[in-house]
Amino acid sequence: MDNKLLISLTQKYGSPLYVYDTSKIESQYQRILNAFSKVKKLKINYAVKANSNINILKFFKKINSGIDTVSIQEVLLGIEAGFSPESIIFTPNGVSLSEIEEAAKLGVQINIDNLSVLEQFGHHYPNIPVCVRINPHIMAGGNRKISVGHINSKFGISIHQIPHIKRVVENTGMKINGVHMHTGSDILDIDVFLAATEILFNTALEFQDLEFIDFGSGFKVPYKEGDISTNIEELGAKLSTRFLEFCKEYGKELTLVFEPGKFLVSEAGVFLTHVNVVKHTPSNVFASVDSGLNHLIRPMLYDAYHHIHNISNPSGRERYYEVVGYICETDTFGSNRRISEISEGDILCFNNAGAYCFSMSSNYNSRFKPAEVLIHNGKDYLIRKQETFNDLLKNQELVDL
Ligand SMILES: *Cc1c(COP(=O)(O)O)cnc(C)c1O
């Protein structure tokens, strides 16, 4: 997205501001389709939690994606956006049976990640086929906080408990129509991922009524120049061949499913902030912006790196800065960053702000959540207004004390 355009958007809609570009979402979606073009039955389910603005969901509907949801509210948002229940998969962790029942009654594909709920669900609804989430006990990525397929993880049913799953299936008469894994968000090594898929293929052979195999996600995107990212083309070439071979072995053409979030929307978004203060201290130069961890928590939550550049002075002399937020606790967006010289009033642009940014935002420090703008076919659309003071009070009951 062009610097001049972004600056004009902050003048039009204010700051801070999230801006998303549908053309980048579409090209990332297309990359997966191309990488797996040999597989006839391919389904991509966008992981709603990455960015759940209803207009983003509607765009995914338009390009024929399905969605992956982790709460009943995400299911309802998907239905509101126009998705048919069959194009929604519900993959929650640790939710009550009643929440799963609610989703099942809407007709969405259920994915169960523990034996307790599997048994109860099978007992009550033997005629509704479900998918099971398997934990392959593989450490797929570097970042522990976002790796979910390893032995200590709370996600999925252990690969060692397949006999128990089979016993539940036999006892209840339920059908398993899919097997699923999701190893986390940081796949660096394709061969480790492929090792996990072999575990899932072996699991699949244990169930006779499968319609699909869901390999989850975890595709890594680049955050800075020279960053390693998942080579989706290489993964596509290798896994497609292996998948088709497996289908022959299984005796049926299954659907291959992925549920990426970050890969599809991360790079499609930027976050724009206005520099309030440039402060020189004995050890540093701080650039304080009109936002904080309330709007973009990833750097503070899991040391995520967001490239920050000064779009008001893109070719200025580069200096070192601590870019910080206005929240009253340590609130660092970027430390020791080389950025072209910053003046008060400049607009700083944060890259990779399409995934897990707005969707993790809060009202901490009683700040408003920012506005969101979508660029589509060369036009900009306000897709969420900035909150107002009334929003802060909306659900609070005033009591006479
Ligand atoms: C979060 C999540 C995803 C998406 O992960 P990304 O790293 O954003 O691609 C997919 N599947 C499940 C079950 C998830 O919880």
The ligand as an SDF file (V2000), in Angstrom:
LIG
                    3D

 15 15  0  0  0  0  0  0  0  0999 V2000
   -5.5260  -20.3080   15.3660 C   0  0  0  0  0  0  0  0  0  0  0  0
   -5.8880  -21.5280   14.6100 C   0  0  0  0  0  0  0  0  0  0  0  0
   -5.6150  -21.6140   13.2460 C   0  0  0  0  0  0  0  0  0  0  0  0
   -4.9030  -20.5420   12.4580 C   0  0  0  0  0  0  0  0  0  0  0  0
   -3.5490  -20.4800   12.7400 O   0  0  0  0  0  0  0  0  0  0  0  0
   -2.5930  -19.4920   11.9170 P   0  0  0  0  0  0  0  0  0  0  0  0
   -1.2680  -19.6590   12.5000 O   0  0  0  0  0  0  0  0  0  0  0  0
   -3.1420  -18.1130   12.0640 O   0  0  0  0  0  0  0  0  0  0  0  0
   -2.6700  -19.8960   10.4910 O   0  0  0  0  0  0  0  0  0  0  0  0
   -6.0280  -22.7480   12.5870 C   0  0  0  0  0  0  0  0  0  0  0  0
   -6.6620  -23.7540   13.2420 N   0  0  0  0  0  0  0  0  0  0  0  0
   -6.9410  -23.6990   14.5560 C   0  0  0  0  0  0  0  0  0  0  0  0
   -7.6540  -24.8230   15.1990 C   0  0  0  0  0  0  0  0  0  0  0  0
   -6.5520  -22.5870   15.2760 C   0  0  0  0  0  0  0  0  0  0  0  0
   -6.8140  -22.5460   16.5940 O   0  0  0  0  0  0  0  0  0  0  0  0
  1  2  1  0
  2  3  1  0
  2 14  2  0
  3  4  1  0
  3 10  2  0
  4  5  1  0
  5  6  1  0
  6  7  2  0
  6  8  1  0
  6  9  1  0
 10 11  1  0
 11 12  2  0
 12 13  1  0
 12 14  1  0
 14 15  1  0
M  END
$$$$
